[in-house]
Amino acid sequence: MKTNSDRKLSEKIVEFVNLKNKKVLEVGCGDGRITSLLAGKPKELIAIDPDEIKIMEARKNISGVIFYISPGEHTPFSDEYFDLVIFTLSLHHQDSDSGIEEAKRITKKDGEILVFEPVVEGEVEQVFSFVYNENQDNLDAQKSIQNSGLKIKNNETFTAEWVFDDKLDLCQSLFEYYDLFFDPFIAEKIIIFLGEKSECRPIELSDLMSIQLLKKDQ
């Protein structure tokens, strides 16, 4: 399995916001795949995730970044500390209402909040949903944004690509991605869903994501 998803996300961050001389927080950094591509660009980069093992891995592999074990809903930071808070495909992995409210608290009055989220109509999202369905969480995250009182300064969708050697690589990779045991019945459903595309070598799937740049209503 190969994907350019992390690279596309980091490129969009640089395209949408100026990181220079900014205090930046990444919420839901995981093992730091995207964090590593942003390191050195802002004045100060802090990244948080509730998974202790992933934070330990990020600390070991990435320099120039401060990592904290913390959920997005309750962070250890003071009011109006950050110029920019970034949710890298993580808002739907938490209580999205609380996550947005916490981001508002720790963002400066003239600061910005950047939210990346999967779009449920995307090809990758539809295939992944056979293994782990996050569609309702994604929809709830969008409702939280709409009800947040934040201004949407910019909003667009973009695509990344996932490439699998064949249908076996695709199915095995999906279960490994979610740390789940392989289920041949679900794998068969995925192959049926893909139809003729499942026989391609390689199999290329399009990943549809949204990026929303939000500002406080001053």
C-alpha positions in Angstrom: 0.0 0.0 0.0 1.2 3.5 -0.8 -0.5 6.8 -0.4 0.3 10.5 -0.9 -2.3 11.6 1.6 0.1 13.0 4.3 2.0 14.9 1.7 -1.2 16.4 0.2 -2.4 17.5 3.6 0.9 19.2 4.5 0.9 21.0 1.1 -2.7 22.2 1.7 -1.7 23.5 5.2 1.1 25.6 3.6 -1.2 26.7 0.9 -4.0 27.9 3.2 -2.1 29.5 6.1 1.2 31.3 6.7 3.1 29.3 9.3 6.0 31.6 9.7 6.4 33.1 13.2 3.2 31.3 14.4 2.5 29.2 17.4 0.8 26.2 16.0 -1.0 23.2 17.6 -1.7 20.0 15.7 -4.6 18.0 17.3 -4.6 14.3 16.8 -1.0 13.9 15.5 -0.8 10.1 15.9 2.8 9.0 15.3 3.6 12.3 13.7 3.5 11.5 10.0 2.1 14.9 9.1 3.9 16.7 12.0 7.2 15.7 10.6 6.4 17.5 7.3 5.6 20.7 9.3 8.5 20.7 11.7 10.7 23.7 11.4 8.1 25.8 9.5 6.3 27.6 12.5 7.9 29.5 15.3 6.6 26.9 17.7 4.9 23.6 16.8 3.1 21.5 19.5 1.4 18.3 18.7 -1.0 16.3 20.8 -2.7 12.9 20.8 -4.3 10.7 23.5 -2.4 7.6 22.4 0.7 7.4 24.6 2.4 4.8 22.4 2.1 6.9 19.3 3.3 10.0 21.1 6.4 8.1 22.4 7.1 7.0 18.8 6.7 10.6 17.5 9.1 12.0 20.2 11.7 9.4 19.3 11.6 10.1 15.5 10.8 13.9 15.2 12.9 16.8 16.5 11.9 20.4 16.9 8.4 19.6 18.0 6.9 19.5 21.5 4.6 16.5 22.0 1.9 16.0 24.6 -0.3 13.1 25.6 -3.6 14.9 25.5 -7.2 14.6 24.1 -8.4 17.4 21.9 -11.4 18.1 24.1 -9.3 19.1 27.2 -5.8 20.4 26.6 -3.3 21.8 29.1 -2.8 25.1 27.3 -3.8 28.6 28.4 -6.5 30.7 26.8 -5.7 32.3 23.5 -2.2 30.8 23.3 -2.1 29.6 19.6 -2.1 31.5 16.4 -3.3 28.4 14.6 -4.9 25.1 15.6 -5.0 22.2 13.1 -7.2 19.2 13.2 -5.5 16.7 10.8 -8.3 14.2 10.1 -9.0 14.1 13.9 -12.1 16.1 14.7 -14.4 13.1 14.1 -12.3 10.9 16.4 -13.4 12.9 19.4 -16.4 14.6 20.8 -16.4 17.2 18.0 -18.5 19.8 19.8 -16.1 19.8 22.7 -13.1 19.6 20.4 -14.1 22.7 18.5 -14.9 24.6 21.7 -11.5 23.8 23.2 -9.9 25.0 20.0 -11.7 28.2 20.2 -10.6 28.7 23.8 -6.9 28.2 23.1 -6.8 30.2 19.8 -6.0 33.9 19.8 -8.8 36.3 18.9 -7.2 36.9 15.5 -6.1 33.3 15.2 -7.4 30.6 12.9 -8.5 26.9 13.1 -7.9 24.6 10.2 -9.9 21.4 9.9 -9.2 18.5 7.6 -11.9 15.8 7.5 -12.7 12.8 5.2 -15.7 13.2 2.9 -18.0 10.2 3.2 -18.7 10.1 -0.6 -15.0 9.5 -1.4 -13.9 6.2 -2.9 -11.4 5.4 -0.1 -14.0 6.4 2.5 -16.6 4.1 1.1 -14.2 1.2 0.9 -12.8 1.8 4.4 -16.4 2.0 5.8 -16.8 -1.8 5.3 -14.1 -2.3 7.9 -14.7 0.6 10.2 -17.6 2.9 9.5 -17.0 6.5 10.6 -19.6 8.1 8.4 -21.8 9.3 11.3 -18.8 10.7 13.2 -17.8 12.6 10.0 -21.2 14.1 9.6 -21.3 15.0 13.3 -18.0 16.8 12.9 -19.5 18.9 10.1 -22.5 19.8 12.3 -20.1 20.9 15.1 -18.3 23.2 12.7 -21.6 24.7 11.4 -22.9 25.3 14.9 -19.6 26.6 16.3 -20.1 30.3 15.6 -16.9 30.3 13.7 -16.6 32.0 10.3 -15.7 29.8 7.4 -12.9 31.8 5.7 -12.1 29.2 3.1 -13.5 25.8 2.2 -12.7 23.3 -0.5 -12.3 19.6 -1.2 -9.3 17.9 -2.6 -8.1 14.4 -3.4 -5.2 12.1 -2.6 -4.4 8.7 -3.9 -4.1 5.3 -2.3 -2.4 2.6 -4.4 -2.5 -1.2 -3.6 -0.6 -3.9 -5.4 -3.8 -6.0 -5.8 -7.0 -6.9 -4.1 -5.3 -9.0 -1.4 -2.9 -6.1 -0.6 -6.0 -3.8 -0.4 -8.0 -6.0 1.9 -5.1 -6.9 4.2 -3.9 -3.3 4.4 -7.4 -2.0 5.5 -7.6 -4.4 8.4 -4.0 -3.6 9.4 -4.8 0.1 9.2 -7.4 -0.3 12.0 -5.4 -3.0 13.9 -8.2 -5.5 13.3 -8.1 -9.2 12.5 -8.7 -10.1 8.8 -12.3 -11.0 8.1 -12.8 -12.8 4.8 -16.5 -12.1 4.7 -15.9 -8.3 4.8 -13.1 -8.7 2.3 -15.5 -10.3 -0.1 -18.0 -7.5 0.3 -15.2 -5.0 -0.5 -14.3 -6.9 -3.7 -17.9 -7.1 -4.8 -18.3 -3.3 -4.2 -15.2 -2.6 -6.3 -16.4 -4.8 -9.2 -14.1 -5.0 -12.2 -11.7 -2.6 -10.4 -10.8 -5.3 -7.9 -9.0 -7.2 -10.7 -6.7 -4.2 -11.5 -3.0 -4.4 -10.7 -2.4 -2.0 -9.1 -5.7 -0.8 -7.6 -5.9 3.0 -7.3 -8.5 4.6 -5.1 -9.2 8.3 -4.7 -9.3 9.8 -1.2 -11.7 12.7 -1.0 -11.1 15.2 1.9 -12.3 18.7 2.9 -10.3 21.5 4.3 -12.0 24.4 6.1 -10.3 27.5 7.4 -12.2 28.9 10.4 -11.9 32.2 12.2 -13.4 33.6 15.4 -16.3 36.0 14.9 -14.8 39.2 16.4 
